[in-house]
Amino acid sequence: MGKLYLVPTPVGNLEDITLRALRILKEVDLVLAEDTRTTGILFKHYDIHTPLLSHHKFNEHKQVEKIAERLELGENIALVSDAGTPGISDPGFLLTKTCVEHGIETECLPGATAFVPALVNSGFPCDKFVFEGFLPQKKGRVKRITQLSEESRTIIFYESPYRLVKSLQQIAEIFGKERKACVAREISKLHEDFQRGTLEELIAHFTEKGVKGEIVFMVAGKGKEDKDEESDD
């Protein structure tokens, strides 16, 4: 029986990949890629010639059983996303779950995940945190933000540059405009940028400057001073 490898790939700088990840990508029989064009850039850079097969959220439900069959027949297969660790706001969970159910061995290599450097460099407490990924786009969005308003741990979100200002505005309406936040853009890339301040300040900054690139943003957990203000009202 073969083995499924979950292989993290760089979130920006192509040098942010482990030697073991490169070896595995060269040795396996097949690499499943979220976008073969994106992974192709990485493969060209490191002279990797392993066959690629597209595997993304729109076709994974149709593919997982066939992939499991190939693994059961002895093929070793690696799964990569466009950037970071598969399964973290990217395809990966369904295939891993299917392999576990079939008794197929899986292994996740350690490596890049965008929210870790964003959190550590934010200046917010990172001993305890909540990773939310992308908020619901429509149904349940306001309800989820309201639930998180009482969270005392640092909260981490992923967001599209096109929706960042709207998300910050919605969070500010419920959390309060003075809540501290940090927006990280283009982690490990040439134009990496961190903006820190209150939600109100960040809304003003990105409304004026515009937003480009991949986004991770952190919002400070509800602190003692917030609770004290409520008790005084």
C-alpha positions as CSV (number, residue, x, y, z in Angstrom):
1,M,0.0,0.0,0.0
2,G,1.2,3.5,-0.8
3,K,1.3,6.6,1.3
4,L,-0.2,10.1,1.1
5,Y,2.2,13.0,1.9
6,L,0.7,16.4,2.8
7,V,3.5,18.7,1.7
8,P,3.6,22.4,2.7
9,T,4.8,24.8,0.0
10,P,6.1,28.4,0.3
11,V,3.6,31.1,1.0
12,G,5.9,33.6,-0.8
13,N,9.6,33.2,-1.1
14,L,10.4,30.0,-2.9
15,E,13.3,29.4,-0.6
16,D,10.9,28.7,2.3
17,I,10.6,25.0,1.6
18,T,12.3,22.2,3.4
19,L,14.9,19.8,2.0
20,R,12.6,16.8,2.9
21,A,9.7,18.4,1.1
22,L,11.8,18.7,-2.1
23,R,12.9,15.1,-1.8
24,I,9.3,13.8,-1.3
25,L,8.0,15.9,-4.3
26,K,10.7,14.3,-6.5
27,E,10.3,10.7,-5.2
28,V,6.5,10.3,-5.2
29,D,4.6,8.8,-8.2
30,L,2.1,11.7,-8.4
31,V,1.6,15.2,-7.0
32,L,-1.9,16.5,-6.5
33,A,-1.9,20.3,-6.9
34,E,-4.6,22.9,-6.2
35,D,-3.5,24.8,-9.4
36,T,-1.0,23.0,-11.6
37,R,0.2,26.3,-13.0
38,T,1.2,27.6,-9.6
39,T,2.9,24.4,-8.6
40,G,4.5,24.3,-12.0
41,I,6.5,27.4,-11.1
42,L,7.8,25.8,-8.0
43,F,8.7,22.6,-9.9
44,K,10.5,24.5,-12.6
45,H,12.5,26.4,-10.0
46,Y,13.7,23.2,-8.3
47,D,13.8,21.0,-11.4
48,I,11.1,18.6,-10.3
49,H,9.5,16.5,-13.0
50,T,6.9,14.4,-11.1
51,P,3.5,14.2,-12.8
52,L,0.9,16.8,-11.6
53,L,-2.8,16.3,-11.3
54,S,-5.3,19.1,-10.5
55,H,-7.0,18.6,-7.2
56,H,-9.1,21.5,-5.8
57,K,-12.3,22.2,-4.0
58,F,-14.4,21.9,-7.1
59,N,-13.3,18.4,-8.0
60,E,-12.0,16.8,-4.8
61,H,-15.3,15.1,-4.0
62,K,-15.2,13.2,-7.3
63,Q,-11.6,12.3,-7.0
64,V,-10.9,11.1,-3.5
65,E,-12.1,7.5,-3.9
66,K,-10.1,7.1,-7.2
67,I,-7.0,8.6,-5.5
68,A,-7.5,6.2,-2.5
69,E,-7.6,3.3,-5.0
70,R,-4.3,4.3,-6.5
71,L,-2.8,4.6,-3.0
72,E,-4.1,1.1,-2.1
73,L,-2.4,-0.2,-5.3
74,G,0.9,1.0,-4.0
75,E,1.4,4.5,-5.5
76,N,2.9,7.2,-3.2
77,I,1.1,10.5,-3.7
78,A,1.8,14.0,-2.4
79,L,-0.8,16.7,-2.0
80,V,0.1,20.4,-2.2
81,S,-1.9,23.6,-2.1
82,D,-1.0,26.8,-4.0
83,A,0.7,28.0,-0.8
84,G,1.2,26.9,2.7
85,T,0.0,23.6,4.4
86,P,-2.8,21.6,2.7
87,G,-6.0,21.5,4.7
88,I,-5.5,25.0,6.3
89,S,-8.2,26.9,4.4
90,D,-7.2,24.8,1.4
91,P,-8.2,21.4,0.0
92,G,-6.7,18.5,2.1
93,F,-9.1,17.5,4.8
94,L,-11.4,15.4,2.6
95,L,-8.6,13.3,1.1
96,T,-6.9,12.8,4.4
97,K,-10.2,11.7,6.0
98,T,-10.8,9.3,3.2
99,C,-7.3,7.8,3.5
100,V,-7.8,7.4,7.3
101,E,-11.1,5.6,6.6
102,H,-9.4,3.3,4.1
103,G,-6.5,2.5,6.5
104,I,-4.0,4.3,4.2
105,E,-1.0,5.8,5.9
106,T,-0.8,9.6,5.8
107,E,2.1,12.0,6.8
108,C,2.0,15.8,7.0
109,L,5.4,17.4,6.7
110,P,6.1,20.5,8.9
111,G,6.4,23.7,6.9
112,A,5.0,27.0,5.9
113,T,1.6,28.3,7.0
114,A,0.9,32.0,6.5
115,F,-0.9,32.7,9.8
116,V,2.1,31.6,12.0
117,P,4.6,34.3,11.0
118,A,1.7,36.8,10.8
119,L,0.7,36.0,14.4
120,V,4.2,35.9,15.8
121,N,5.2,39.2,14.2
122,S,1.9,41.0,15.1
123,G,2.9,41.8,18.6
124,F,-0.3,40.2,20.0
125,P,-0.2,37.4,22.5
126,C,0.5,34.1,20.6
127,D,0.6,31.6,23.4
128,K,-3.2,31.1,23.0
129,F,-5.1,32.1,19.9
130,V,-8.2,31.3,17.7
131,F,-7.7,30.6,14.0
132,E,-10.9,31.5,12.1
133,G,-9.7,31.4,8.6
134,F,-12.2,33.0,6.2
135,L,-15.4,34.3,7.8
136,P,-18.7,33.1,6.2
137,Q,-19.4,35.4,3.2
138,K,-23.1,35.7,3.8
139,K,-25.1,33.4,5.9
140,G,-24.0,33.4,9.5
141,R,-21.4,36.1,9.1
142,V,-22.7,38.6,11.6
143,K,-23.6,35.9,14.0
144,R,-20.1,34.5,14.0
145,I,-18.5,38.0,14.4
146,T,-20.8,38.6,17.4
147,Q,-19.8,35.3,19.0
148,L,-16.1,36.2,18.6
149,S,-16.6,39.6,20.2
150,E,-16.4,37.9,23.6
151,E,-13.2,35.9,22.7
152,S,-10.3,36.8,25.0
153,R,-7.6,35.1,22.8
154,T,-6.0,36.7,19.7
155,I,-8.2,36.0,16.7
156,I,-6.7,35.2,13.3
157,F,-8.5,35.7,10.0
158,Y,-7.7,35.2,6.3
159,E,-9.3,37.6,3.9
160,S,-9.4,38.6,0.3
161,P,-7.9,42.1,-0.4
162,Y,-11.3,43.0,-2.0
163,R,-13.2,42.3,1.2
164,L,-10.7,43.5,3.8
165,V,-12.1,47.0,4.5
166,K,-15.6,45.6,4.7
167,S,-14.6,42.9,7.1
168,L,-12.7,45.4,9.3
169,Q,-15.8,47.7,9.3
170,Q,-18.2,44.9,10.3
171,I,-15.9,43.7,13.1
172,A,-15.5,47.3,14.3
173,E,-19.3,47.7,14.5
174,I,-19.5,44.7,16.9
175,F,-16.1,44.7,18.7
176,G,-15.8,48.5,19.0
177,K,-13.7,50.7,16.8
178,E,-10.9,51.0,19.4
179,R,-10.1,47.3,19.4
180,K,-6.5,46.7,18.4
181,A,-5.7,44.8,15.2
182,C,-2.9,44.0,12.8
183,V,-3.1,43.4,9.1
184,A,-0.2,41.4,7.5
185,R,0.2,41.4,3.7
186,E,2.3,39.4,1.4
187,I,4.0,37.2,4.1
188,S,7.6,36.4,3.1
189,K,7.3,38.2,-0.2
190,L,9.3,41.2,-1.5
191,H,6.6,43.7,-0.4
192,E,5.7,42.1,3.0
193,D,3.9,44.7,5.1
194,F,2.4,44.9,8.6
195,Q,0.0,47.6,9.7
196,R,-0.9,47.9,13.3
197,G,-3.5,50.1,15.1
198,T,-7.1,50.3,16.1
199,L,-9.7,48.9,13.8
200,E,-10.7,52.5,13.1
201,E,-7.2,53.5,12.1
202,L,-6.7,50.4,9.9
203,I,-10.0,51.1,8.1
204,A,-8.9,54.6,7.4
205,H,-5.5,53.5,6.2
206,F,-6.7,50.8,3.8
207,T,-9.6,53.0,2.6
208,E,-7.0,55.6,1.6
209,K,-4.2,53.4,0.4
210,G,-6.1,50.5,-1.1
211,V,-5.4,46.8,-0.5
212,K,-3.3,44.4,-2.5
213,G,-1.8,41.0,-1.9
214,E,-2.5,38.0,0.3
215,I,-4.0,39.0,3.7
216,V,-3.8,37.6,7.2
217,F,-5.2,39.9,9.9
218,M,-5.3,39.5,13.7
219,V,-7.7,41.2,16.2
220,A,-6.8,41.4,19.8
221,G,-8.9,39.4,22.2
222,K,-11.3,41.1,24.6
223,G,-9.1,42.5,27.3
224,K,-9.7,43.4,30.9
225,E,-10.1,47.1,30.1
226,D,-13.0,46.3,27.7
227,K,-14.8,44.4,30.5
228,D,-14.1,47.2,33.0
229,E,-15.7,49.7,30.6
230,E,-18.8,47.6,30.3
231,S,-19.2,47.2,34.1
232,D,-19.0,51.0,34.5
233,D,-21.9,51.6,32.1
